[in-house]
Amino acid sequence: MFEIVEPCYLEEEPEFEKEWAFEVSPTMFVVTEADSEKKIDFDEGVHEQYNAVTKKVDAHSITGKSILAIKSQSSTFKDPQAYLLEKLGEQTEEEVAEEVVTRYSLSTLSDLLLELSPHSSVEKEIEIERIIKIVNDHSFLDHPLHPTLLQHIPQSVLSPLLVRNVLGRLFATHSNGLKAFEFFKFSLQHSHFHPSSDAFEKTLHILARMRYFDKAWELMEEIQRTHPSLLTLKSMGIMLSRIAKFQTFEDTLEAFKRMEKNIFVGRKFGTDEFNVLLRAFCTQRQMKEARSVFNRMHPRFSPNTKTMNILLLGFKESGDVTAVELFYHEMVRRGFKPNNVTYNIRIDAYCKKGCFGDGLRLLTEMEGVNCLPTIETITTLIHGAGVAQNIAKARELFEEIPMRNLRADTGAYNALLSSLVRCRDMESATGLMDEMEEKGIGHDNITYHTMFFGLMKSKNLDSVSELFDKMTKKNFVPRREQW
């Protein structure tokens, strides 16, 4: 049966299925003259959109220029310098530029520009592949890796961007976790190098995923001593979710206590940390344990609506609609006010079970209590209409998006696309994919996966070949799981 990939409802959190997946696509940006009024359209291609910038620009070269917009994976920030000046008070343009770059995991403006330069990108790719080959080919158990890295990787080559990319490849290819750990430790030993939180989290995830928990604790303790600012709720969640998966309930609670006492020193644990612990059990569908933790610890950590939504989402991911509704009513009895995330979770629970009518009922209910639907709400309902083979309602919901003052994004188009594919209307699906391109709405892994699935089901191998050619001409590299 065709699997739908639904949107994620808890802001800035990954879907449970993918847990702490790392994206490999870089943050995009535009550097222009300070007085430029050039329209920013990231879909045109970033290389054509920055001007008056050379390939060897560093943070000192931005005089008279402005980082006009930065596009993350989820949104676009216009004029981030002005925003940060407002938030951070009086600072120099250089300091603000550094802050802008740091906020998006790129340590210097020169790294940012090198990311865009076609020629340097080729050189960078060669260097990354060379280092990965050194790491993977080394017989680590027989000989220490550090002397080899010292011999083949000069200090001048190391940068936060390069280390992040090397670790990203090692993470994606499930390389030996101990080797990745050694490479990260090697980078830390250079006084000029300041690691990014992304590189630290990748290394931690690699170790925890391979159950090297002693090494993972060693890494966290080292970071606590040398770079405590890198310790975040995300790194806490990576560790706790893996311990919850591979070790016992008591081990997970002990890990939480150890983090509070020895790792996150000086930090007062509160609701946010409590939410991370609950999420660790929910990601593993361990709802009995999650409920036990909630009952035992909620007097100490005052739960909030997000706490309740985490548990609600956990029940939903366990596939128990009854448990979702029972916990929802308990949430209301406890005095928590449901928000659009709460309703999105409930709607998705019904839609996944094929109860599309109940999903529509909840849409009416949330509008009745002045809880406005989001694009995620409508996207979920379009998916639900597809599951119910109600393509007319799927189209109607899609066409209502602008009337609700919402903007159809890639997720909404993918939802309608999957509904069309379910109904074997490949002609309309192909037309919708073309419409996405015309409107500048990018195709992603789900778009291509859905279309390839539909075309192969319809035994239209010529169209499969044509779509593959289009994809490769755009230099789109699908994720491994797509195949």
Secondary structure, DSSP 8 states (H G I E B T S, - for coil): ---------STT---TTT-S----S--EEEEEETT------GGG-GGGS--S--TT--GGGGTTEEEEEEE-SS-EEE-HHHHHHHHH-S--HHHHHHHHHHHTT---HHHHHHHH-HHHHHHHHHHHHHHHHHHHHS-TTTS-SHHHHHHHS-GGG--HHHHHHHHHHHHHTT--HHHHHHHHHHHHTSTT----HHHHHHHHHHHHHTT-HHHHHHHHHHHHHH-GGG--HHHHHHHHHHHHHHS-HHHHHHHHHHIIIIISTT----HHHHHHHHHHHHHTT-HHHHHHHHHHHTTTS---HHHHHHHHHHHHHTT-HHHHHHHHHHHHHTT----HHHHHHHHHHHHHTT-HHHHHHHHHHHHHTT----HHHHHHHHHHHHHTT-HHHHHHHHHTTGGGT----HHHHHHHHHHHHHTT-HHHHHHHHHHHHHTT----HHHHHHHHHHHHHTT-HHHHHHHHHHHHHTT----GGG-
